[in-house]
Amino acid sequence: MPLTMSPSGSAQVLAEQALDRATGVESVAGNALELLIDGRAHFDAWLAAIGAAQKSVFLENYIIRDDEVGRAFRDALAARAAAGVRVAVIRDWLGGLRETRAAFWRPLLDAGGEMRVFNPPRLDSPFGWFGRDHRKLLVVDGAIGFVSGVCLSAKWLGDPARDIAPWRDTGVAIRGPACADLERAFKAAWAGLGAPLAIDNAVPAPCGDVDLRVIATEPAHASVYRSDLYVAAMARRTLWLSDAYFVGIAPYVQALRAAALDGVDVRLLVPGASDLAFVARLSHAGYRPLLEAGVKVYEWNGSMMHAKTAVADDRWARVGSSNLNLASWLTNCEIDVVVENEAFAAQLAEQYLRDLDNATEVVLDEKPRSRRDHVRMRRARGGRGSSSRAAAGTLRLVNTIGAAIGERRVLGSAEAGLLPPAALLLFVVAALAAVWPRIVAWPLALLAAWVAASLLLRWRKLRRSRKQR
């Protein structure tokens, strides 16, 4: 028997309740939202907000590079810290590896600013390096906040002298009560690395008509993953996605396929060239099941497509740092905003269509010229670095091998191409173990000893904290 809804908007109430449960956070009304496109717009807006700070500046970013962009931000932060503003920075250890040295941060620290490093290597966490702080977050005075996919690096600006176009990326500037949720997310991350911040900015008054949710994902929470599945299930007309490192897993791929087979216009915009060829190959391995179901896949023709966005039914939109892969969904700290506003969704959809003018559509080749060539490219017409990527690629490879061994599903042609290199690697390991067993035994012994030591260290910390309580 079909479910009937009263004219009072019961369907909308149920949708709101479902999204509340999927994301784990409630919608905040009364915000003003500005769409920021590409690095230059981001950097100008961020530096202007930092320069006007009176009380606090909280910055959290995966990569802060020692180049003209990174130094400009460090100097701006140092200037506000010297003026008495509370400046706190969280940078990821792996994201900043080889990007900045201790001397880079000395001007900020000497001016009174603070900086903490997320998840450096620890003896008690042998596998902890998989989880990274992949957020791109800035909150100033608790009154204006920014969420994005942009890192603090001149790479996002391109190199006109070498004819390298700017990276394509998307973010938002937020004013209104939701800034309190952004600040709360930063404080929680800061407190996880040491003493909490002893500063409380007032919740901003409503200043707009945009309702949004701030999803501050932590490892194993999967809030964005649940919301992505929810939006894929709820979309009725359109679902347009852009992603930098798409490595779809079976449940999400099936959700996109089901939507497309049900008549939803599902589109996926990804980079045409990736800085990690291995991850690009894994991404390509996921094309065929999507294309067969009617999902339209496009590859960006510029230097890099780094935006992470979704827009559905001219009503729902998501912008942030989360990629469509297991690393972002399950192991990283990420931050995204889910927006429920027709005007903003329309604006994001218009930008998406403009992006497709610089993209190439991937289509199934009805008559492949070789056994390996099952897709071809055609021009799309108008209207149409990191541990995170490595972890996503590793998980996808393990999933492919597991599916092949267990015969859980039929592998696509691109996935099948991953099997010979995996088999060769296993043959090499087997040969080494047979001829020189110590080469395999010693690393396993060291790893086992490390894990054992980490367990003892964790037990000691837990016992000490229990005694203190």
C-alpha positions, -999 to +999 in steps of 0.1 A: +000+000+000+016+033-010+025+058+017+004+089+016+015+123+030-006+151+044-004+185+028+014+198+059+047+185+045+051+152+063+073+140+034+097+168+041+097+161+078+106+125+071+133+135+048+148+159+073+146+133+100+163+107+078+191+131+069+196+140+106+201+104+114+223+097+083+247+126+091+244+125+129+239+163+130+209+186+128+204+214+103+212+249+113+191+277+098+198+314+092+232+313+073+246+332+044+266+312+019+291+322-008+305+298-034+343+301-039+358+287-071+395+279-075+425+288-054+428+325-061+393+333-048+399+311-018+433+326-009+420+362-013+389+356+009+409+337+035+436+363+038+411+391+040+393+373+069+425+366+087+436+402+083+404+414+099+405+390+129+399+406+163+396+376+186+406+343+171+419+325+140+415+287+138+431+270+108+431+233+099+446+221+067+461+190+052+490+206+033+507+239+041+536+243+017+567+264+021+560+285-010+547+320-017+512+310-007+522+292+025+545+320+035+518+346+029+494+327+052+521+322+079+530+358+079+494+369+081+488+345+110+519+358+127+508+394+123+474+387+140+491+367+168+515+396+174+484+419+177+470+397+205+446+375+184+444+339+195+459+319+165+458+282+165+469+259+135+465+222+130+485+206+103+487+170+093+520+153+098+520+133+066+505+161+045+532+184+057+560+159+052+588+175+031+565+205+026+576+226+056+604+224+082+605+236+118+621+269+108+591+277+086+568+279+117+592+299+139+578+334+130+543+323+140+554+307+172+576+336+181+546+359+176+525+340+201+506+317+177+502+280+184+506+250+161+499+213+166+507+183+144+481+157+137+490+120+140+528+119+138+543+084+140+540+068+174+553+036+189+519+027+203+501+031+169+518+010+142+489+014+117+477+048+129+493+066+099+464+056+077+442+080+095+449+116+085+435+151+091+423+159+056+402+189+065+405+223+049+389+246+075+392+282+086+372+299+113+377+336+122+363+352+153+336+325+154+317+347+128+330+336+094+341+302+084+354+285+053+351+248+042+369+236+011+391+212-008+419+238-012+453+233+005+477+262+012+499+257-018+508+276-050+500+245-069+464+255-068+472+287-087+489+269-116+520+282-134+512+306-163+549+307-173+548+270-180+513+271-194+499+251-164+463+260-156+451+265-120+437+235-102+399+233-103+385+234-067+354+244-048+346+258-014+322+279+006+323+309+029+298+307+057+284+335+079+258+328+106+250+303+134+267+274+116+301+290+122+297+278+158+296+242+146+328+249+125+345+263+156+333+234+177+348+209+151+382+226+153+382+227+191+374+190+192+403+183+169+426+206+189+416+190+222+425+156+208+461+168+204+466+184+238+451+209+262+417+223+250+413+259+238+401+282+265+381+306+243+344+308+235+331+330+208+295+340+208+271+321+184+266+345+155+231+358+149+211+347+118+221+366+087+207+346+058+181+320+047+204+290+041+199+258+061+230+236+063+246+208+083+283+208+093+296+172+091+329+169+109+339+134+102+362+115+124+377+080+118+352+052+118+322+076+121+313+074+084+289+104+086+296+116+051+293+080+037+259+076+052+247+110+038+261+102+004+242+069+003+211+087+016+212+114-011+218+087-038+187+069-026+165+100-023+175+117-056+146+117-080+157+138-110+195+146-109+226+137-089+257+154-102+290+146-085+326+158-088+355+141-071+393+142-071+401+106-062+371+084-069+376+048-058+340+036-054+332+006-033+305-018-041+277-004-019+281+031-032+285+020-068+253+000-065+236+031-050+246+052-081+236+024-105+202+020-088+196+057-091+206+058-128+185+027-136+155+043-119+158+073-143+179+097-123+204+118-143+236+107-125+269+123-135+304+119-122+332+144-130+367+132-122+403+143-132+415+134-166+450+130-153+460+121-118+492+126-098+489+090-088+487+067-118+479+037-096+448+054-081+438+066-116+438+029-127+417+019-098+393+048-105+390+037-142+383+001-129+350+015-115+338+031-147+323+001-165+295-009-140+285+028-138+284+033-175+265+001-181+238+014-157+235+048-175+258+069-152+276+096-172+313+098-164+334+129-175+371+135-172+384+170-166+407+184-193+426+209-172+456+204-149+436+188-120+400+185-109+402+186-071+367+196-062+345+174-040+309+184-046+274+169-050+242+185-061+208+167-063+173+176-074+182+214-074+178+212-036+205+192-019+242+201-021+275+190-005+308+208-005+339+199+015+371+179+018+357+143+015+365+123-016+344+094-027+366+066-013+371+046+018+399+067+032+378+098+034+347+079+044+362+058+072+398+066+082+403+104+079+392+135+097+371+154+071+348+184+071+319+190+047+287+210+046+254+196+034+232+224+022+194+224+018+187+255-003+174+257-038+192+289-047+226+276-037+220+242-053+211+260-085+243+280-083+264+248-078+245+231-106+253+260-130+290+258-121+289+220-127+275+226-163+302+251-169+328+226-158+315+200-182+323+224-211+360+216-202+355+179-198+355+148-219+328+121-216+338+085-211+316+061-230+315+023-235+330+013-268+305-009-286+332-024-308+365-024-288+396-024-309+414-046-285+406-068-255+419-040-232+402-011-249+366-012-236+360+025-232+366+054-254+364+092-250+343+118-267+340+155-262+313+165-238+290+192-251+277+222-233+250+215-207+261+182-201+487+141-028+484+117-003+480+089+022+443+092+017+447+083-020+472+055-012+450+040+014+420+042-009+439+025-036+452-002-013+417-009+000+404-011-035+431-035-046+425-057-016+388-057-023+394-067-060+417-095-050+393-107-023+364-107-048+385-127-073+396-153-047+361-156-031+342-153-064+319-129-047+311-109-079+320-106-116+350-084-121+351-057-147+378-057-174+397-029-158+396-047-124+408-079-141+438-059-153+449-055-117+451-093-111+483-101-131+505-075-113+491-087-079+498-123-089+533-115-099+539-097-066+527-127-047+550-150-068+579-128-060+571-129-022+567-167-024+601-171-042+618-149-016+603-168+012+614-201-003+650-190-011+657-165+016+631-170+043+647-145+066+639-117+041+602-123+048+605-136+084+625-107+098+600-079+087+571-100+100+589-105+133+596-068+137+560-059+128+547-084+154+570-070+180+559-035+172+523-044+175+529-062+208+548-032+222+520-009+211+494-030+229+514-029+261+518+008+259+481+013+254+473-010+283+497+010+305+481+043+295+446+030+301+456+016+335+472+049+345+441+070+334+419+046+353+439+051+385+438+088+381+400+087+377 
